[in-house]
Amino acid sequence: MVRIFKKLLYPLELRLRAKRQAKLDKIVSGATDRVAEQISACQPPLSHRLFYGASAIHPRHLVTWYIFDTDGDLKDAAENGLTSKIDALTRHELAAGGYPEVGILPMHVSFTSKEDVERKTGGNYYLYFK
């Protein structure tokens, strides 16, 4: 009986999860946009950014990636404190945007370079971030 009940409710759970995911994705997108704006005058510049995760299952399942053009740019950003600043700003902007507090500390803020993506996967971003 319980099995049948769970089977009937599963499609509803998937719809609710999709709605939660869309809401959280909007918060994360806005947060990463604000971070990029706040560091736009910093050197080295970001090439681009992305995020993914199953945050609708639990908010801790979020990963943000900030991508620099070269390995040298990434090294410079780490040495001059820019990566630390981006990490702190990302968490701050997530909180300010309404991201669930329980997910802010355990989520991941990560960095790489386009050169590393090219070297490891021939430029295939899907494979690199898989």
N, C-alpha and C positions, 0 to 999 in steps of 0.2 A: 504494500500500500504506500509506504513512504517513498519507495523508488518511483512509482508512477507519479506521485505528487511532485517529486523533484524534477522528473522528466517534463512534466507539464509546465512547471515554473521556469525552466531553464531559458526558453526564448524570451521571456519577460526580463530575466536577469541580464541577458545579453543586450537588450534594448536599453535598459537602465544604465548598464556599464558604458555603452556607447555615448549616452548623453553626458555621463560624468566625465568621460574622456574628452569629449568636445569642449566642455566647460573648462577643464583643467588645461587643455591645449591652448585655449584662448588666453588664459592667465600667463602661461609660460611664454607664448609668443610675444605678448605685450612686455613681459619682463625682459626678455632677451633683446627686444627692440630698444627698450629704455637703456639697457646696459650699453649696447652698441653706440647709442647716441651720446651717452655720458663719457665714453672713452674715445670718441671720434677724433679728438685732437691729440691723442696719445700716440707714441711711436713704440714699436712698429705697428702699422695698421692691421686690423683684421681683414682677412680675405672674405670669410663668411662664417656663418654659425648655423647650427641645427640642434634639434632636440628630438628625443624619442623616449618611449617607455610605456609600461603598462600602469600608468599612474591611477587609472580608474580602479584597478585591483587594489593597489595601495600606493599612496602618494610618494613613498620612498623609491618606487620604481621609475625614477626619472633620471635621464642623463642629458646634460647639455654639452655640446661641443663647440668650442671656439677654434677657428682654423686660421692659421697664419700662412702666408705665401711660402716661406722657406724655413728650413730647419734653423738657419741663422736667426731669422726673425723670432721664431719660437724661443730660442735660447736667450736672445736679447730681452724678450718680454718676461721671461722667468727671472733673469738677472736684475732687471730694473723694477721689479715688483708689479708689473702690469698683470701677470696671470693671477697673483694673489688679490689684486684689486678687482679683477673681473669675477673671481670666485666670490668675494665678499659682496660685491654689487649684485650679482645674480641672486644670491640668497636674500639680500635685502629687498630687491625688487619683487621676488616671488612672494615674500611676506606682505609687502605693501599692496600687491595685486590681489591678495586673498587666497594664495595657495595654502593648503592645509599645513599648519605648523608641524604636525607629526612627520611630514615628509621633507621639510627644508634641510635639516641637518644631515640625514642619511643620503639625500640625493647626490648625484655626482656632477661636478663641473670639471670637464676634461678639455685638453688642448692637444692639438696636433698641427702638422703643416701639410700643405698640398704636396710638397716634395715627398713626405713620408707616405701619403696615400698612393702617390704615383709609384714609388719604389716598392711598396709591399703588395699592391694589388693592380698595378698597371693603370691606376687612376679610377678604379671601380669603387666608388664610394659605398655602394651597397655591400660589397664583400668586406671592405675595410671596417665598417661599423657593425657588421653582423656578429 
